[in-house]
Amino acid sequence: MHRHKCSLCGTTWEHGAEWDNDMHAHECAACGSHQFRTLIERPRVAGQARSAGPALGDALNSTESFKRSIAVFALDMQSEEARAAMPRLLEMVSGDPEPMVRLAVVEALRRFGADASGAVPALAAALRDGYSEVRRAAALTLGGLGPPAGVAQAALTQSLRDVNPRVREAAAKALQTIQSSDGARDGTIRFAANE
Protein backbone atom coordinates (compact mmCIF):
# COMPACT_ATOMS: atom_id res chain seq x y z
CA MET A 1 0.00 0.00 0.00
CA HIS A 2 1.12 3.55 -0.78
CA ARG A 3 0.31 6.52 1.45
CA HIS A 4 -0.29 9.99 0.04
CA LYS A 5 -0.91 13.29 1.77
CA CYS A 6 -3.03 15.97 0.11
CA SER A 7 -0.90 19.03 -0.53
CA LEU A 8 -3.94 21.27 -0.10
CA CYS A 9 -5.84 20.03 2.98
CA GLY A 10 -3.37 17.53 4.50
CA THR A 11 -5.66 14.47 4.38
CA THR A 12 -3.76 11.17 4.08
CA TRP A 13 -5.05 8.16 2.16
CA GLU A 14 -3.75 4.76 1.05
CA HIS A 15 -4.10 2.80 -2.15
CA GLY A 16 -2.64 -0.26 -3.81
CA ALA A 17 -0.16 -0.59 -6.67
CA GLU A 18 -0.45 1.73 -9.64
CA TRP A 19 0.15 0.83 -13.24
CA ASP A 20 0.95 3.83 -15.34
CA ASN A 21 3.84 4.72 -17.60
CA ASP A 22 4.79 8.12 -16.24
CA MET A 23 2.45 9.66 -13.70
CA HIS A 24 -0.87 9.18 -12.00
CA ALA A 25 -3.44 11.57 -10.57
CA HIS A 26 -5.56 11.01 -7.49
CA GLU A 27 -8.42 13.06 -6.20
CA CYS A 28 -8.47 13.92 -2.52
CA ALA A 29 -11.77 12.70 -1.10
CA ALA A 30 -11.79 15.49 1.48
CA CYS A 31 -11.25 18.63 -0.64
CA GLY A 32 -11.44 17.43 -4.28
CA SER A 33 -7.90 18.51 -5.12
CA HIS A 34 -6.09 16.45 -7.72
CA GLN A 35 -2.80 15.07 -6.49
CA PHE A 36 -0.22 14.24 -9.11
CA ARG A 37 2.67 11.88 -8.62
CA THR A 38 5.50 10.96 -10.93
CA LEU A 39 5.75 7.20 -10.95
CA ILE A 40 9.02 6.80 -12.76
CA GLU A 41 12.28 8.65 -12.80
CA ARG A 42 13.75 9.14 -16.23
CA PRO A 43 16.97 7.09 -16.50
CA ARG A 44 20.27 8.95 -16.45
CA VAL A 45 22.98 8.36 -18.97
CA ALA A 46 25.89 6.50 -17.34
CA GLY A 47 28.47 8.93 -15.98
CA GLN A 48 26.15 11.91 -16.35
CA ALA A 49 25.79 14.04 -13.24
CA ARG A 50 22.30 14.61 -11.89
CA SER A 51 21.21 18.11 -12.85
CA ALA A 52 18.66 20.34 -11.24
CA GLY A 53 16.65 20.03 -14.44
CA PRO A 54 15.85 22.58 -17.07
CA ALA A 55 15.13 26.14 -16.10
CA LEU A 56 11.49 26.64 -15.20
CA GLY A 57 10.78 28.77 -18.27
CA ASP A 58 12.28 26.14 -20.56
CA ALA A 59 10.32 23.37 -18.86
CA LEU A 60 6.99 25.23 -19.03
CA ASN A 61 7.59 25.85 -22.74
CA SER A 62 8.81 22.34 -23.55
CA THR A 63 7.30 20.55 -26.54
CA GLU A 64 6.92 17.48 -24.27
CA SER A 65 3.75 17.50 -22.17
CA PHE A 66 5.48 15.32 -19.56
CA LYS A 67 8.11 18.02 -18.96
CA ARG A 68 5.47 20.75 -18.77
CA SER A 69 3.47 18.69 -16.27
CA ILE A 70 6.47 17.94 -14.08
CA ALA A 71 7.44 21.62 -14.05
CA VAL A 72 3.94 22.58 -12.86
CA PHE A 73 3.80 19.75 -10.29
CA ALA A 74 7.16 20.78 -8.85
CA LEU A 75 6.33 24.47 -8.36
CA ASP A 76 6.50 25.74 -4.81
CA MET A 77 3.54 28.07 -5.00
CA GLN A 78 4.92 30.29 -2.24
CA SER A 79 8.19 30.94 -4.09
CA GLU A 80 9.20 33.95 -6.13
CA GLU A 81 9.85 31.56 -9.02
CA ALA A 82 6.21 30.49 -9.01
CA ARG A 83 5.00 34.09 -8.83
CA ALA A 84 7.23 35.01 -11.76
CA ALA A 85 5.76 32.08 -13.73
CA MET A 86 2.17 33.29 -13.21
CA PRO A 87 1.80 34.90 -16.68
CA ARG A 88 2.89 31.64 -18.35
CA LEU A 89 0.61 29.58 -16.10
CA LEU A 90 -2.34 31.79 -17.04
CA GLU A 91 -1.57 31.17 -20.73
CA MET A 92 -1.41 27.44 -20.09
CA VAL A 93 -4.84 27.28 -18.39
CA SER A 94 -6.57 27.40 -21.76
CA GLY A 95 -3.70 27.35 -24.23
CA ASP A 96 -1.97 24.06 -23.44
CA PRO A 97 -3.04 21.27 -25.82
CA GLU A 98 -2.72 18.55 -23.15
CA PRO A 99 -5.71 18.20 -20.75
CA MET A 100 -3.60 16.86 -17.88
CA VAL A 101 -1.29 19.87 -18.13
CA ARG A 102 -4.28 22.24 -18.04
CA LEU A 103 -5.61 20.35 -15.02
CA ALA A 104 -2.22 20.55 -13.29
CA VAL A 105 -2.09 24.30 -13.90
CA VAL A 106 -5.58 24.88 -12.48
CA GLU A 107 -4.65 22.81 -9.42
CA ALA A 108 -1.42 24.81 -9.08
CA LEU A 109 -3.45 28.04 -9.14
CA ARG A 110 -5.63 26.56 -6.41
CA ARG A 111 -2.52 26.08 -4.26
CA PHE A 112 -1.69 29.78 -4.76
CA GLY A 113 -4.70 30.56 -2.57
CA ALA A 114 -5.71 34.23 -2.36
CA ASP A 115 -2.69 35.17 -4.48
CA ALA A 116 -4.48 33.61 -7.46
CA SER A 117 -7.22 36.26 -7.51
CA GLY A 118 -5.66 37.69 -10.69
CA ALA A 119 -6.36 34.35 -12.35
CA VAL A 120 -10.15 34.66 -12.07
CA PRO A 121 -10.73 35.50 -15.78
CA ALA A 122 -8.58 32.53 -16.88
CA LEU A 123 -10.34 30.24 -14.41
CA ALA A 124 -13.75 31.45 -15.57
CA ALA A 125 -12.72 30.62 -19.15
CA ALA A 126 -11.56 27.17 -17.96
CA LEU A 127 -15.17 26.45 -16.97
CA ARG A 128 -15.70 25.87 -20.73
CA ASP A 129 -12.72 23.49 -21.12
CA GLY A 130 -13.33 20.34 -23.17
CA TYR A 131 -12.10 18.17 -20.28
CA SER A 132 -14.60 17.89 -17.42
CA GLU A 133 -11.97 17.56 -14.68
CA VAL A 134 -10.45 20.89 -15.75
CA ARG A 135 -13.91 22.49 -15.53
CA ARG A 136 -14.49 20.96 -12.11
CA ALA A 137 -11.08 22.02 -10.80
CA ALA A 138 -11.67 25.55 -12.10
CA ALA A 139 -14.97 25.74 -10.21
CA LEU A 140 -13.34 24.45 -7.01
CA THR A 141 -10.51 26.93 -7.38
CA LEU A 142 -12.91 29.83 -7.93
CA GLY A 143 -14.91 28.78 -4.88
CA GLY A 144 -11.74 28.76 -2.82
CA LEU A 145 -11.04 32.37 -3.78
CA GLY A 146 -14.28 33.63 -2.24
CA PRO A 147 -15.31 37.25 -2.96
CA PRO A 148 -12.52 37.98 -5.48
CA ALA A 149 -14.12 35.33 -7.71
CA GLY A 150 -17.43 37.20 -7.69
CA VAL A 151 -16.87 38.41 -11.25
CA ALA A 152 -17.02 34.74 -12.33
CA GLN A 153 -20.53 34.18 -10.95
CA ALA A 154 -22.16 34.32 -14.40
CA ALA A 155 -19.78 31.67 -15.73
CA LEU A 156 -20.31 29.52 -12.64
CA THR A 157 -24.08 29.89 -13.02
CA GLN A 158 -23.80 28.57 -16.59
CA SER A 159 -21.81 25.63 -15.20
CA LEU A 160 -24.86 24.63 -13.16
CA ARG A 161 -26.10 23.20 -16.50
CA ASP A 162 -22.86 21.34 -17.31
CA VAL A 163 -23.31 17.84 -18.74
CA ASN A 164 -21.09 16.46 -15.97
CA PRO A 165 -22.75 16.19 -12.52
CA ARG A 166 -19.42 16.64 -10.73
CA VAL A 167 -18.90 19.97 -12.50
CA ARG A 168 -22.45 21.06 -11.62
CA GLU A 169 -21.86 20.16 -7.97
CA ALA A 170 -18.54 22.01 -7.85
CA ALA A 171 -20.10 25.08 -9.49
CA ALA A 172 -22.99 25.10 -7.01
CA LYS A 173 -20.57 24.86 -4.07
CA ALA A 174 -18.41 27.63 -5.51
CA LEU A 175 -21.41 29.92 -5.98
CA GLN A 176 -22.62 29.23 -2.46
CA THR A 177 -19.17 29.97 -1.03
CA ILE A 178 -18.75 33.17 -3.03
CA GLN A 179 -22.25 34.41 -2.25
CA SER A 180 -22.02 33.43 1.43
CA SER A 181 -18.74 35.34 1.70
CA ASP A 182 -20.31 38.36 0.03
CA GLY A 183 -23.35 38.06 2.29
CA ALA A 184 -21.21 37.89 5.39
CA ARG A 185 -19.66 41.20 4.39
CA ASP A 186 -22.92 43.01 3.65
CA GLY A 187 -25.25 41.17 6.06
CA THR A 188 -27.20 39.16 3.48
CA ILE A 189 -26.88 35.62 2.20
CA ARG A 190 -27.90 34.57 -1.30
CA PHE A 191 -27.80 31.00 -2.59
CA ALA A 192 -27.44 29.78 -6.14
CA ALA A 193 -30.41 27.88 -7.49
CA ASN A 194 -29.64 24.25 -8.27
CA GLU A 195 -30.69 23.16 -11.71
C-alpha positions as CSV (number, residue, x, y, z in Angstrom):
1,M,0.0,0.0,0.0
2,H,1.1,3.6,-0.8
3,R,0.3,6.5,1.5
4,H,-0.3,10.0,0.0
5,K,-0.9,13.3,1.8
6,C,-3.0,16.0,0.1
7,S,-0.9,19.0,-0.5
8,L,-3.9,21.3,-0.1
9,C,-5.8,20.0,3.0
10,G,-3.4,17.5,4.5
11,T,-5.7,14.5,4.4
12,T,-3.8,11.2,4.1
13,W,-5.0,8.2,2.2
14,E,-3.8,4.8,1.1
15,H,-4.1,2.8,-2.2
16,G,-2.6,-0.3,-3.8
17,A,-0.2,-0.6,-6.7
18,E,-0.5,1.7,-9.6
19,W,0.2,0.8,-13.2
20,D,1.0,3.8,-15.3
21,N,3.8,4.7,-17.6
22,D,4.8,8.1,-16.2
23,M,2.4,9.7,-13.7
24,H,-0.9,9.2,-12.0
25,A,-3.4,11.6,-10.6
26,H,-5.6,11.0,-7.5
27,E,-8.4,13.1,-6.2
28,C,-8.5,13.9,-2.5
29,A,-11.8,12.7,-1.1
30,A,-11.8,15.5,1.5
31,C,-11.2,18.6,-0.6
32,G,-11.4,17.4,-4.3
33,S,-7.9,18.5,-5.1
34,H,-6.1,16.4,-7.7
35,Q,-2.8,15.1,-6.5
36,F,-0.2,14.2,-9.1
37,R,2.7,11.9,-8.6
38,T,5.5,11.0,-10.9
39,L,5.7,7.2,-11.0
40,I,9.0,6.8,-12.8
41,E,12.3,8.7,-12.8
42,R,13.8,9.1,-16.2
43,P,17.0,7.1,-16.5
44,R,20.3,8.9,-16.4
45,V,23.0,8.4,-19.0
46,A,25.9,6.5,-17.3
47,G,28.5,8.9,-16.0
48,Q,26.2,11.9,-16.3
49,A,25.8,14.0,-13.2
50,R,22.3,14.6,-11.9
51,S,21.2,18.1,-12.9
52,A,18.7,20.3,-11.2
53,G,16.7,20.0,-14.4
54,P,15.8,22.6,-17.1
55,A,15.1,26.1,-16.1
56,L,11.5,26.6,-15.2
57,G,10.8,28.8,-18.3
58,D,12.3,26.1,-20.6
59,A,10.3,23.4,-18.9
60,L,7.0,25.2,-19.0
61,N,7.6,25.9,-22.7
62,S,8.8,22.3,-23.5
63,T,7.3,20.5,-26.5
64,E,6.9,17.5,-24.3
65,S,3.7,17.5,-22.2
66,F,5.5,15.3,-19.6
67,K,8.1,18.0,-19.0
68,R,5.5,20.7,-18.8
69,S,3.5,18.7,-16.3
70,I,6.5,17.9,-14.1
71,A,7.4,21.6,-14.0
72,V,3.9,22.6,-12.9
73,F,3.8,19.7,-10.3
74,A,7.2,20.8,-8.8
75,L,6.3,24.5,-8.4
76,D,6.5,25.7,-4.8
77,M,3.5,28.1,-5.0
78,Q,4.9,30.3,-2.2
79,S,8.2,30.9,-4.1
80,E,9.2,34.0,-6.1
81,E,9.9,31.6,-9.0
82,A,6.2,30.5,-9.0
83,R,5.0,34.1,-8.8
84,A,7.2,35.0,-11.8
85,A,5.8,32.1,-13.7
86,M,2.2,33.3,-13.2
87,P,1.8,34.9,-16.7
88,R,2.9,31.6,-18.4
89,L,0.6,29.6,-16.1
90,L,-2.3,31.8,-17.0
91,E,-1.6,31.2,-20.7
92,M,-1.4,27.4,-20.1
93,V,-4.8,27.3,-18.4
94,S,-6.6,27.4,-21.8
95,G,-3.7,27.3,-24.2
96,D,-2.0,24.1,-23.4
97,P,-3.0,21.3,-25.8
98,E,-2.7,18.6,-23.1
99,P,-5.7,18.2,-20.8
100,M,-3.6,16.9,-17.9
101,V,-1.3,19.9,-18.1
102,R,-4.3,22.2,-18.0
103,L,-5.6,20.4,-15.0
104,A,-2.2,20.5,-13.3
105,V,-2.1,24.3,-13.9
106,V,-5.6,24.9,-12.5
107,E,-4.7,22.8,-9.4
108,A,-1.4,24.8,-9.1
109,L,-3.5,28.0,-9.1
110,R,-5.6,26.6,-6.4
111,R,-2.5,26.1,-4.3
112,F,-1.7,29.8,-4.8
113,G,-4.7,30.6,-2.6
114,A,-5.7,34.2,-2.4
115,D,-2.7,35.2,-4.5
116,A,-4.5,33.6,-7.5
117,S,-7.2,36.3,-7.5
118,G,-5.7,37.7,-10.7
119,A,-6.4,34.3,-12.3
120,V,-10.2,34.7,-12.1
121,P,-10.7,35.5,-15.8
122,A,-8.6,32.5,-16.9
123,L,-10.3,30.2,-14.4
124,A,-13.8,31.4,-15.6
125,A,-12.7,30.6,-19.2
126,A,-11.6,27.2,-18.0
127,L,-15.2,26.4,-17.0
128,R,-15.7,25.9,-20.7
129,D,-12.7,23.5,-21.1
130,G,-13.3,20.3,-23.2
131,Y,-12.1,18.2,-20.3
132,S,-14.6,17.9,-17.4
133,E,-12.0,17.6,-14.7
134,V,-10.4,20.9,-15.7
135,R,-13.9,22.5,-15.5
136,R,-14.5,21.0,-12.1
137,A,-11.1,22.0,-10.8
138,A,-11.7,25.6,-12.1
139,A,-15.0,25.7,-10.2
140,L,-13.3,24.4,-7.0
141,T,-10.5,26.9,-7.4
142,L,-12.9,29.8,-7.9
143,G,-14.9,28.8,-4.9
144,G,-11.7,28.8,-2.8
145,L,-11.0,32.4,-3.8
146,G,-14.3,33.6,-2.2
147,P,-15.3,37.3,-3.0
148,P,-12.5,38.0,-5.5
149,A,-14.1,35.3,-7.7
150,G,-17.4,37.2,-7.7
151,V,-16.9,38.4,-11.2
152,A,-17.0,34.7,-12.3
153,Q,-20.5,34.2,-11.0
154,A,-22.2,34.3,-14.4
155,A,-19.8,31.7,-15.7
156,L,-20.3,29.5,-12.6
157,T,-24.1,29.9,-13.0
158,Q,-23.8,28.6,-16.6
159,S,-21.8,25.6,-15.2
160,L,-24.9,24.6,-13.2
161,R,-26.1,23.2,-16.5
162,D,-22.9,21.3,-17.3
163,V,-23.3,17.8,-18.7
164,N,-21.1,16.5,-16.0
165,P,-22.8,16.2,-12.5
166,R,-19.4,16.6,-10.7
167,V,-18.9,20.0,-12.5
168,R,-22.4,21.1,-11.6
169,E,-21.9,20.2,-8.0
170,A,-18.5,22.0,-7.8
171,A,-20.1,25.1,-9.5
172,A,-23.0,25.1,-7.0
173,K,-20.6,24.9,-4.1
174,A,-18.4,27.6,-5.5
175,L,-21.4,29.9,-6.0
176,Q,-22.6,29.2,-2.5
177,T,-19.2,30.0,-1.0
178,I,-18.8,33.2,-3.0
179,Q,-22.3,34.4,-2.2
180,S,-22.0,33.4,1.4
181,S,-18.7,35.3,1.7
182,D,-20.3,38.4,0.0
183,G,-23.3,38.1,2.3
184,A,-21.2,37.9,5.4
185,R,-19.7,41.2,4.4
186,D,-22.9,43.0,3.7
187,G,-25.3,41.2,6.1
188,T,-27.2,39.2,3.5
189,I,-26.9,35.6,2.2
190,R,-27.9,34.6,-1.3
191,F,-27.8,31.0,-2.6
192,A,-27.4,29.8,-6.1
193,A,-30.4,27.9,-7.5
194,N,-29.6,24.2,-8.3
195,E,-30.7,23.2,-11.7
